Amino acid sequence: MFSLLVITKPMKKLIFLLALIVFAVASCKEKKPADYTRLGIYTPYQGYMEKLNGKVESVTEKGYWAIPEGETYVKGARITKKELDSIGYTYDYKAVFDADGDLVSSTTYDENDKVIDIWRLYKVNGLLARTENISGDTVRFKQVITCDEKGNPLLFEGYNALADTLTQKIEMEGSYINDTLKVQFYNHKGEAGSKYLFMFNEPGLLTHLEYYSKDGTLGSSSSFVYNDKGFQSEATFLDKDKNVAGKTYSTYEYDEMGNWIKNTCKDDKGFTVIAERVYTYFE
């Protein structure tokens, strides 16, 4: 399967190591209080781990070109899949959660709302047990998850679903709160590959991310700054030599729960996009 991790933030993605389209990163089970829902693993925000306020049932996001109007911007045409691929921004999606705050499915769409692919997650006795990635109505990739006695996932074994062959293993260590989450990839022979370090502050916001190649050298990194509502206001991306490879700046409008419903994101490459969200909440 794989040597790809797509790292995202509001609308933006970085591909650290090119390979296949499908990704399979997973996380330790998070002890979530009832006042927030984590938008992260298996969604376009898997490398950002955004915290949403309240018990979110679903969130849908669509992206548009931003058109200057005076000192502000207005929503223009919807960004096409081809354009998103060109500028390196994430596809439109819908993420669905259960009442425990765990992800049930994440579906990506093109500009005509045609499904690109779907991640579906399955639990056994309340714990994540397996996942499936579906495209063209066919299961292409699946995972089997091994947990410790406390229910924390430790090992993810990835299979080519069509051939039913083991292609990848992932080991996880650490947590989302005031800690470093280590993600270590292995091939089907058990040989160590790339590694990612996700660094979280005390409130559980991702502040820094590092990618290391299989020889242990730093490949790239990202740093994130947040506004007073806990949403990303600035992102900086560095190359292997720690030179700035890109920056984005985001401003928001919010709903009554304090979650953003409109994100105006300026990229230092010279363009601006607008993302809009629609939420449903558990009562």
C-alpha positions, 0 to 999 in steps of 0.5 A: 500500500504505501508511503503516503501521508496527506497532511491537511489544515483548513482547505490546505494539504501537503503531500510529504511522500508521493505514492498512492491515493489512499491513506491509512493513518490512525490514532490512539483512542482519545478520551474526549470530553462531551464538549468537543468532537475531533475532526482528524484521522480518516478525514481531510484534516487527519494531519491537523486534528481540528477540535470542534465544539459540542457533539457534532453529528456531521460536518460538510465542507465545500471550497470556492474561489474568493473574489476581491470586493473592496477590502474583503472577499466574496464567494466565487465559483466552486473549485474543481477537483482538477484545480484542487489537485493543481493548487494542493488543496483538499477535496470537499467532504462530509464527515459523520460521527456517532454519539460517542464522538467517534468517526463513522464515515468520511466521504470526499466529493468533486465539484459536482458532488460526485463521490471520490472515495469513502472511509468507513469505520467499524467498532466492536464492543464500542472500540474501533476494530476495522476500517474500509476505503471504498472507491467506485463502489468497491472496497480497495483497502482495509485495516484490522486494528489491535488495541491494548487492554484499555482500548487504545489502538496500538497496531494497524494492519493494512490490506489490499482488499482485492488481493487480501494481502498485507501491505503495511503496518502502522504502530502508534505511541502517545496521545493528543493531549500535551504529548507527542504522538508518534506514527511509525510505518512498516512495510509488509516485511516488517521493515521500518519506513517513514515516521511522523511526530504530531506535537500537541499542547495542553488543550489538545491543539496540534502545534507542530508536525515533523516527517522523517524518511526511513533513514531517520532524516528530517524531511519536512515540518509544519507549525500552526498558530491558533486564534482565541477560539482555538482555530488555525490562524496561520500555518507555516510549512518548511522543507527538509532544509528548514526553509519556508516552503509555504504559508497560509493565513485564515480568518473565520465566521462562526455559528452559535456553537463557536465552530467556523462556518466560513474560512477565508484562507490566503495562500502566500502563493498569491491566491485566496479561497473560501471554505464553507461548512454546514453542521448538524449536532446531537441534542 
